[in-house]
Amino acid sequence: MDVAGRPLSLPDVSDADLAGLAYGVFTLSGEQRRRVGARLGPLVLDLAVLADTDLLPDPLAAPTLDAFMACGPLIWDETRRRIEHLVTSPNAHRRLDGAFHPVDGVTMHLPFTVADYVDFYSSLHHAVNVGRILRPDADPLPANWRHLPIGYHGRSGTVVVSGAEIPWPSGQRLEPDGTVTFGPSRRLDFELEVGFVIGIPSRLGEPVPIERVMEHVFGVVLVNDWSARDIQAWEYQPLGPFLGKSFATTISAWVLPLDAVEPVRVSGPSQEPEPLPHLRRREPWGLDLDLKVKLRTARMRSDGSEPATICETGFADQYWTVAQQLAHLTSNGASLRTGDLVASGTVSGPLPGQAGSLLEATRGGTEPLELPDGEERAFLEPGDEVILEGRAGAVALGAATGIVA
């Protein structure tokens, strides 16, 4: 049914729709039940209804993707084939009656329970850009950067779904005169990232070898790891990000299964020095994703203006692949859990217009961006909306959007 209660006719499902089939959790207007759905172009297929009638596995009747993600690749693949058969079979109209809803007529929710959240630092261009801004007279890369994927543990409880309002953070910052004050951030930023969601857990104390680690990954999301740069700069030494990052992280509402990005797998750049044996690449797990950041200010929304594209970059040349990151994460015996979110770190390219954060794009705020309507941004301002988009070839990743309060 559509939002007015009228039956929706079965759509013409294209190969592109099936290739881009992604999973999410939604509610219908006037209802509280959270349902697992699959995105097919402009429509959502209600998988919970189909699970209720035994057309799909029982875990899809749950209010999150958690149980389904824990089932593993055999069930994931079988379910995908079953969905494809259901929507393309001659009697699909009868079997799927009432199971389709328009995407713009449902409310999306966090698709899975975030277990642990780990953020890495895998873009060489981002690391060099930031190092040159923060340490202009020193080597921009830390001595360990080319030997291991640097990362930190974030706060899973403040991961929010695309569309959620982002609270403006406060914290301590060091003023130019040397005094320390507490107050709202003056240097709020976004970070363009790609996230990987763990399905199958691993055992505590058993490192996962790099050749097996991707068997644990369920799918891909876009991630905006919002950052208060002034708070971060004061607090991060010597232990790393804390309040400057933990107030909010946005992920896309739709989780694209890992097999949907298989066609865009690439080797990634060469690594020098060669990583230690447990981190050496066994398979090409770089991904040739096209990524984009758009910004729409409160004035632009008021005027009905389209958002401005402020970054277009790619993911193919990330120095550390997700397989290397996960192998490193578990190399000390740490376990993977269903719902773990593993983010790439900020994705930036080497050219102007490819910076995945305002810190880089404006050189620490010294060279503000000029937007099409004449406004300028060194860092974000209240009411700004940030929209992350991505594609894996012809397949779209779900957008990750947020408006800062």
C-alpha positions in Angstrom: 0.0 0.0 0.0 1.1 3.6 -0.5 0.8 6.3 2.2 -2.8 6.9 1.2 -3.6 3.2 1.6 -3.9 2.4 -2.1 -2.3 -0.8 -3.4 1.1 -0.4 -5.1 1.5 -2.3 -8.3 4.5 -4.5 -8.6 7.4 -2.5 -10.0 9.5 -3.5 -13.0 12.6 -4.7 -11.2 15.7 -4.0 -13.1 19.1 -5.8 -12.9 20.4 -2.6 -11.3 17.7 -2.7 -8.7 18.6 -6.3 -7.8 22.3 -5.6 -7.8 21.7 -2.7 -5.4 19.4 -4.5 -3.1 20.2 -3.3 0.4 18.8 -4.0 3.8 17.3 -1.5 6.4 14.8 -1.1 9.2 11.7 1.0 8.9 8.3 1.8 10.4 5.1 2.6 8.6 3.1 5.8 9.4 0.9 5.2 12.4 2.6 2.0 13.4 5.3 1.2 16.0 6.5 -2.2 14.7 10.0 -1.9 13.3 10.3 -4.0 10.1 13.3 -5.3 8.1 13.0 -4.1 4.5 15.0 -4.4 1.2 15.4 -1.3 -1.0 14.4 -1.9 -4.6 14.8 1.4 -6.5 12.1 3.8 -5.1 10.3 1.1 -3.1 10.9 -0.8 0.1 10.0 -4.5 0.1 8.6 -5.5 3.5 10.7 -8.6 4.4 9.0 -8.9 7.8 5.7 -9.6 6.1 7.3 -12.2 4.0 9.0 -13.8 7.0 5.7 -13.8 8.8 4.3 -15.9 6.0 7.3 -18.3 5.9 8.4 -17.0 2.5 11.7 -15.8 4.0 13.8 -16.9 7.0 12.5 -16.1 10.5 15.4 -13.7 11.5 13.9 -11.2 9.0 10.8 -10.9 11.2 12.9 -9.3 13.9 13.0 -5.5 14.6 16.7 -5.2 13.6 19.1 -6.9 11.2 21.1 -8.4 14.1 19.8 -12.0 13.9 20.0 -12.1 10.1 23.5 -10.7 10.1 24.6 -13.4 12.5 23.4 -16.2 10.2 26.3 -16.1 7.9 27.0 -16.1 4.1 25.0 -19.2 3.3 21.8 -17.8 4.6 22.6 -14.3 3.3 23.1 -15.7 -0.2 20.1 -17.9 -0.1 17.9 -15.1 1.1 19.1 -12.8 -1.6 18.3 -15.4 -4.3 14.9 -16.0 -2.7 14.1 -12.3 -2.8 15.2 -12.1 -6.4 13.0 -15.1 -7.3 10.0 -13.6 -5.4 10.1 -10.3 -7.2 10.7 -11.7 -10.6 8.5 -14.8 -10.7 5.3 -14.8 -12.8 3.0 -15.0 -9.7 4.8 -12.3 -7.8 1.8 -10.0 -7.8 -0.2 -12.5 -5.7 2.6 -13.4 -3.3 3.8 -9.8 -2.7 0.5 -8.1 -2.4 0.8 -5.3 0.2 4.5 -5.9 0.7 5.8 -2.9 -1.2 6.0 0.7 0.3 7.4 3.9 -1.2 10.7 4.8 0.3 9.6 8.4 0.9 6.5 7.1 2.8 8.4 5.2 5.6 10.6 6.2 8.5 14.0 4.7 8.6 15.8 3.6 11.8 19.2 2.4 12.9 19.4 -0.9 11.0 21.4 -2.9 13.5 22.5 -2.7 17.1 26.0 -1.2 17.0 28.2 -3.4 19.1 31.7 -1.9 19.0 32.8 1.1 16.9 36.3 1.3 15.5 37.6 4.2 13.4 40.8 3.8 11.3 43.1 6.2 9.6 43.6 4.5 6.2 43.8 7.3 3.6 47.4 8.3 2.9 46.3 11.6 1.3 44.2 12.4 4.4 47.0 11.6 6.8 49.5 13.7 4.8 47.1 16.6 4.5 46.4 16.7 8.2 50.0 16.1 9.2 51.1 19.1 7.1 48.5 21.3 8.7 49.2 20.2 12.3 53.0 19.6 12.0 54.2 21.8 9.2 57.9 21.5 10.1 57.9 17.7 10.7 57.2 14.5 8.7 53.4 14.5 8.2 53.1 10.8 8.9 53.8 9.2 12.3 56.6 6.7 12.2 54.2 3.7 12.5 51.7 4.8 9.8 53.0 2.6 7.0 53.5 -0.4 9.3 50.0 -0.8 10.8 46.5 0.5 10.3 46.2 3.2 13.0 42.8 3.3 14.7 40.8 4.1 17.9 37.7 2.8 19.6 34.7 5.2 19.4 31.4 5.3 21.2 28.8 3.0 19.8 26.0 4.5 21.8 26.1 7.7 19.8 26.0 6.2 16.3 22.8 7.5 14.7 20.9 6.8 11.5 20.9 9.1 8.5 18.5 12.0 9.0 19.0 12.3 12.7 19.7 15.8 14.0 23.3 16.2 15.3 23.7 18.0 18.6 26.2 20.8 18.7 29.1 19.6 21.0 30.8 21.4 23.8 34.1 20.7 25.4 37.4 22.2 26.6 39.6 24.0 24.1 43.0 25.9 24.3 42.6 29.6 23.5 45.3 31.5 21.6 46.3 33.3 24.8 47.0 30.0 26.5 43.9 29.9 28.7 41.6 26.8 28.8 37.9 27.4 28.4 34.8 25.2 28.1 32.0 25.9 25.6 30.5 25.1 22.2 32.9 24.0 19.5 34.0 26.7 17.1 35.5 24.3 14.6 32.8 21.6 13.9 33.6 19.4 10.9 32.4 16.3 9.0 34.5 13.3 7.9 33.7 11.3 4.8 34.1 7.6 5.6 33.1 4.1 4.5 32.0 1.6 7.1 32.0 -2.1 7.2 29.4 -4.0 9.4 30.3 -7.3 11.0 27.9 -10.2 10.7 29.5 -13.4 12.1 31.4 -13.0 15.4 34.8 -14.5 16.1 36.1 -16.1 19.3 37.9 -14.1 22.0 41.6 -15.0 21.9 41.6 -16.3 18.4 43.0 -13.9 15.8 41.3 -14.0 12.4 43.8 -14.5 9.6 43.7 -12.0 6.8 42.6 -14.7 4.3 39.4 -15.5 6.3 38.5 -12.1 7.9 36.2 -10.9 5.1 33.9 -13.9 5.7 32.8 -12.1 8.8 31.7 -8.9 7.0 28.0 -8.5 6.2 27.9 -5.2 4.3 28.9 -1.6 3.7 27.5 1.7 4.9 28.6 5.4 4.5 29.8 7.0 7.7 30.1 10.6 8.8 32.4 10.8 11.9 31.5 14.3 13.0 34.5 16.0 14.6 34.9 19.1 16.9 38.4 20.0 15.8 39.1 22.5 18.6 38.1 20.1 21.3 40.0 17.3 19.6 43.2 19.3 19.2 43.3 20.0 23.0 42.3 16.5 24.3 43.9 14.0 21.9 47.4 14.1 23.2 48.6 11.5 24.2 45.6 9.1 24.0 43.6 10.2 20.9 40.0 11.3 20.2 37.4 11.4 22.9 34.8 14.2 23.4 35.7 15.8 20.1 34.4 12.7 18.3 32.0 10.8 20.6 29.0 13.1 20.5 27.7 11.7 17.2 28.5 9.4 14.2 26.0 9.1 11.3 25.6 6.0 9.2 23.4 5.4 6.2 20.1 3.7 6.8 20.7 1.1 4.2 23.4 -1.7 4.5 24.6 -2.8 1.1 25.6 -6.5 1.2 29.3 -7.1 0.7 28.6 -9.2 -2.5 27.1 -6.1 -4.1 30.6 -4.4 -4.2 32.4 -7.5 -5.6 32.5 -6.0 -9.1 34.5 -3.0 -8.0 37.2 -4.8 -6.0 40.7 -3.6 -6.8 44.2 -4.3 -5.5 44.9 -0.9 -3.9 48.2 0.9 -4.0 51.5 -0.7 -3.4 52.8 -0.7 0.1 56.3 0.2 1.2 57.7 -1.2 3.4 56.0 -4.6 2.9 53.6 -5.2 5.8 54.5 -7.9 8.3 53.2 -11.4 7.3 49.9 -11.2 9.2 49.0 -8.0 7.3 50.1 -8.9 3.8 47.3 -8.8 1.3 46.1 -12.2 0.1 43.2 -10.9 -2.0 42.3 -7.5 -3.6 40.1 -5.9 -1.0 40.4 -2.3 -2.2 37.1 -1.0 -3.5 36.7 1.4 -6.4 33.9 3.5 -4.9 32.9 7.0 -6.0 32.2 9.2 -3.1 30.7 12.7 -2.8 30.0 15.3 0.0 27.3 17.9 -0.4 26.6 20.8 1.9 23.3 22.7 2.2 23.1 25.7 4.6 20.0 26.8 6.4 19.8 29.8 4.0 20.0 27.4 1.0 17.2 25.3 2.4 15.1 28.4 3.0 15.7 29.6 -0.5 14.9 26.1 -2.0 18.5 25.9 -3.4 20.1 22.6 -4.2 23.0 21.5 -2.0 26.5 22.4 -3.1 29.0 19.6 -3.9 32.1 20.3 -2.0 34.0 17.0 -2.4 34.2 14.3 -5.0 36.8 11.6 -4.4 37.4 7.9 -4.6 38.1 5.0 -2.3 40.2 2.8 -4.6 43.6 4.1 -3.3 43.1 3.7 0.4 46.5 2.6 1.7 45.1 0.1 4.2 42.2 -2.2 3.1 39.4 -3.4 5.3 40.8 -6.9 5.3 44.1 -5.6 6.7 42.3 -3.4 9.2 40.2 -6.4 10.5 43.3 -8.7 10.6 45.1 -6.1 12.6 42.1 -5.5 14.9 41.9 -9.2 15.8 45.7 -9.9 15.8 45.9 -9.5 19.6 43.0 -11.9 20.2 40.3 -9.3 20.3 37.0 -10.7 19.1 34.6 -9.5 16.4 30.9 -9.1 17.4 27.8 -9.1 15.3 27.0 -5.4 14.7 30.6 -4.1 15.0 31.1 -1.0 12.9 34.5 -0.6 11.4 35.1 2.7 9.7 37.8 3.5 7.2 38.7 6.9 8.5 38.4 10.1 6.4 38.7 9.5 2.7 40.6 12.1 0.8 42.3 12.4 -2.6 45.4 14.2 -3.7 43.7 17.0 -5.7 41.7 20.1 -4.9 38.1 19.3 -4.3 38.9 15.8 -3.0 39.2 16.6 0.7 36.9 14.5 2.9 36.9 17.1 5.7 36.7 20.9 6.0 39.9 20.7 8.1 41.7 19.8 4.9 39.6 21.6 2.4 40.1 25.0 4.2 43.6 24.3 5.4 42.6 24.5 9.0 40.1 27.2 8.5 42.5 29.6 6.9 41.0 29.3 3.3 37.2 29.2 3.6 35.1 27.5 0.9 32.9 29.9 -1.1 29.5 28.3 -1.7 27.4 29.1 -4.8 25.1 31.5 -3.0 28.0 33.6 -1.8 28.2 32.1 1.8 31.6 30.9 3.1 32.5 28.1 5.4 35.7 27.5 7.2 33.9 25.0 9.5 30.3 24.1 9.9 27.6 26.4 11.3 24.3 25.8 13.0 21.7 24.5 10.6 24.2 23.2 8.1 23.2 19.9 6.4 25.9 17.5 5.3 25.0 14.8 2.8 27.4 11.9 2.0 26.7 9.9 -1.2 28.5 7.0 -2.8 28.4 4.5 -5.7 29.9 1.1 -6.4 29.7 1.3 -10.2 26.0 1.4 -11.1 25.0 0.5 -7.5 24.2 3.4 -5.1 25.1 3.3 -1.4 22.6 4.7 0.9 23.1 8.4 1.7 24.3 9.5 5.2 22.8 12.9 6.0 22.6 15.0 9.1 21.8 18.6 10.1 23.8 20.1 13.0 21.6 21.8 15.6 
